Amino acid sequence: NTFFYSDTTYLFRPFKVFIIDEFKNLTFPQWNPFFNGGMPLLSDPVMQVFYPLNIIFFLFSFASAYKIFVMVHYIIAGFFSYLLAMEILSDRKASIFCAISYSFSGYLIFIHYNLPFLAGGAFLPLFFYGALKISSGKTAFTSSFSNCAITSLAMALQFFGGDIEIVYLELLILVFLLLSNLSQQNNEGLINLIKGTAGKFSTVILILAGTVSALAVPLLYLYPATTRAKGINYSEIYKFSFHPLHFFEFALPNLFGNATKSERVITAITDNSINSASGEWSSYIYCGSIVFLFFIFSILSRKKKKIEIFFIGLFIFSFLAS
């Protein structure tokens, strides 16, 4: 009937009510007086004040709009996954399969209650689509600029959607993706390619900065006052890390007992870090063995394109880093 879980109930749904009411009353929601004795609202990206998809709340009743708002992100994720897969594979059936697999992956289904992460995941394929277009080597200015704009738009939507962390990572990924094209060039062509690469990256940065400035400026005012600005020590970072045995649970979730009910035999043979309250959420991002079988099949099936090797490398790095 409705989405009712965790942060949806305690944070995002009531905040959306307040924000939309403020807009409907022609008031700009700069401050929320109803939370913790009052808190900044406009400058907090998690609140999604500038998020374009808020338009949905003006078209339907709030109860219906919130459900549509959440579900639209899965349609967006699927659509852009399809475009991305077509760019890499040029195969319609395979691309449709990729779109469905990504839209209904364990992570995206689980994260419906956290709107910033849902926005970040939904527009992630659009970022990669634009990034691949940028790195394809096209030299025409109009084509290059439009691809830079697409990439910046994807990151801007994630920024306005509240998932700023993913934008940091995407900028790093874009740098490595662009640099990967420099490895097979002779010296004469390398200089021009470096200039073009630097120009494209600078264009992405400038478009992104100009687009998100309405939120970035007040965010800079808010950030020094937050507790996170003081830094996180090693023990705090470590407690959020995955225990290595979590990866076995991702593939075979019932191997050590019922992970989703915290009835795990595995806790008897390891320390409490695998069962701590701070890391319990990771048990619910179920992947299942079929995902790993598809991944192994894709690696063994045929000779890899350069861009597929890049994505495999990115996957392996992310897997080890987590």
N, C-alpha and C positions, 0 to 999 in steps of 0.2 A: 504493500500500500504506500509506503514512503521509506525514505532513507532515515534510519534511526540508529546511530551507532557512534560512540566515542565523541570525537571532536565535533561531529555534526550537531549533536545535541547541545553540547556545552559551549561551543564557540561559534562555528560558522553560520548555523541557521539563525540564531538570535541576532548576530551581527548583521547578517543580510537584511533581516527585518528592519533594523534600525537605519541602515544605509539607504535602503530603497525608500523608506518613509521620508527620510530627509530630502532625498532627491525629488520625490513627488510633492513635497511641500516647498519646493524651490529653495531649499537650504543646502549649502555645501557642507558635507559631514566632516568637519575638521576635528571634532572632539566628541568622544563618547562619555557622557556623564554617568552611565549605568554600570560601568565595569571597574572594579577595584577603586572605587571612589573617583573615577574619571581617568581617562587615558587618551593619548593622541590617536587619531583614527586615520586622517588623511595621509600622514607620513609613515604609516605602518603598511608595508606592501602586502602582508598576509591578509589584510582586510579587503583587498581587491577593489578599492574604490574606483580606480580608473580602468578596470578590466572591461573591454568592449562587450563581452558576452553578458554583462549585466542588463543589456537591453531586453533580454528574455523576461525579466521581472516586470517590465512595463507592458508586456503583451498578454500575460496570463495572471490568474490569481496566484498568490504567493505559494500556496501548497503545491499547485501544479507546476509553477515556474521553477521551483527548487528541484523538483524531480527531472524536469526537462533540462535544466541547467547542467545537472550531473551527467545525464545520459548523452547530451550533445557532445561531450568531450570524447566519448567512446566512438562516436561517428567521425569526429574530426581525426582522432588517432588512426582509425581504419582508412580514411580517405587519403591522408598524407603518407601512411605506410604503403598504400597501393602505389602512389606516385613515386615514392622512393624505390620500391622494389622494381617498378618498371624501368626506372633510370639505370638500375644495376643489372637486372636480369633480362629485360626486354621480353618477358614472357607473361601473358595476361593471367593464365591459370595459376602460375607460381606466385604472381603478385597478389592475386586475390587470397590465396592461402596465407601469404605473409601478413596481409592486412587483418585477416580474421585472427591469426595467431597472436599478433601484437595487441589488438584491441581487447581481447579476452584473455590476456596473459595473467598469471597469478598476481603479479605486482599491480597492474592497473585495476583489476577487479578488487583487490584488497584495499587500495588507496582511495576508494570513492569517498571516504569520510574526511579526507584531508584535501581540501580544494586547491591549495597551492601546488602540491605534488601532482594532483590530477591534471592541472593546467600544464605543468612542466612536462609530464609524460605525453600529453595529447599533442603538443606542438614539437616534440623532439624529432619526429620523422621529417617535419617541414624544415627544421634547421639542417638536418643532414642532406635533404634534397637540395637546398640552396647551396650548401657547402660543396657538394659534389659538382654542382654546376659551375661554381666559382673556380674550382680546381681542375676543371676539364681542359683548360688551356685555350679557351676562346679569347680572341683578342679584340673583337669589336667592342667599342666603348658602350654602346647602348645595351648589348647583351650582357656585358660584364656588370654594368651598373644595376640592371634589373635583377640579376642574380644576387648581387650584394644586398639589394633592397629586400629580397625575399628572405635571405639569411637574417638580416637585421630585424625584419618584421617578426620572424619566429621567436627570436630572443626577446624582443620587446613585449610580445604577448605573454611570454613566460614571466618576464619581469613584472608586468602589470598584474599577472595572475598570482604573484607572490613567491614564485620559486626562483629567487635570485641566485641561489647557489648553483643551479644547473647552468645558468648563463656564464658564470665563471668557468665552469668545466668546458662548456662549448667553445669559448674563446680559445682555451688551451688546445682543444681538439682541432679547431680550425687552423691554428698555427702549425701543428704537426701534419695535418692533411695537406696544407699548402707546401710545407717543406718537403714532403714525400715526393713531390713532383720535380724537385730540383736534382734528384740523385742521378738521373740518367741523361743529363744534358752535357754537351761539350762546353768548353770555356767561353766560346764566342756567344753561344745562345744563353748561357747561364746568367750572364750579367743582365740581359734584357728580361729574363724570366724572374730574376730576383726583384728588379724594379717593378715589374708588373704584379708580382706577389705582394710586395709591400704596399703598393697602391690599392690593391683589392682589399687587403686587411684594414688599411686605414679608412677606406670608404665604408666598410662594415661598421667600424668603431664610430665614425662620425654620424652615420645615419642612426645607429643605435642610441648614441648619447643624445642626439637631438630629439629623438622620439620619446625617450623615457625621462627627459629632464624635468617634466612636471612632477614626477614622483621622486626622482633622484635628489633634487635640491632639498625638499623637506626631510628626506630620509637622512641626509648628511647632518641635519640639525638634530634628529632624533637619536642617531646611532651612538654618539658618545655617552648618552644617558642610560643606555641599556646595560644589563648585567653581562651580556655576551661580549661587550666591548672590552671587558677586563681580561678576557682570555680563558682558556680551559686547560687545566693541568692534565698530565699524562694519565692519571688514574681515571679521570672522567672520560677521556677519549677512549681508553681501553675498554671500559665497561659496556660501550656501545658496539664494540667490534663483534664480529661473528666468531663463535667457537668453531674450530675446524670441523667438528662433528656435525655442525649444522648443515653442511653441504651434503652429507649422507642423508640427512632428513629431507632435504629438498628433493633429492632423487627418489628416495624410498621412505616416505613420511611415516610409515608404521613399523619400520624396522626396529626401533627402540621403544615402542609403545605409541600411545596417542599423543602426538605433538600438540594438537590444537586444544586438548583438554589438560595439558600439563601433566599427563600421566605417563611419564617417560622413564623407562628402565635405565636409560642412559645417565640419569642424574645420580645413580648409585655408584657409578664408576668414574665420575669426573667431578670437578669442583662446582660450586654454585653459580659460576658465571654463565653456564649454559641455561640456567633456569631462573636467573635473576629477573625481577620485575622490569628492569630497565631494558632488557633485551628480549622480552617475551614476544613482542610484536613480530619478530623475525620468523617465529614458528608458523605464522599464518600466511606468509607469502609462499604458498605452495606452488611448486613448479611441476614436480612429477617426472618420472623416468622418461616419458614420451618425448619431452623437450630435449633431453640429452641424447636420445636415440636419433632424433631428427638432426641435431647438431653434428653428431658423428657421421651420419649418412651424408650430410652436406659437404663435410670435409673430404670424405673418401670418394665421393661420386664422380668428380671430374677435376680437370686442371683449373686452378683458381685464377681469377682475374686479379690484377693488382689491387683494386679497391676492396675486393673480398678479403684479401690477405690483411689489409689495413683494419677492416672491421673485426676479423678474427683476433688480430693482435690487441685491439682495443678491448675486446671481450675478455681475453685472457688476463690482461693487465687489471681490468676492473674486478675480475674474479679474485685475483691474488690480493689486490689492495683492500678488498672488503674483509 
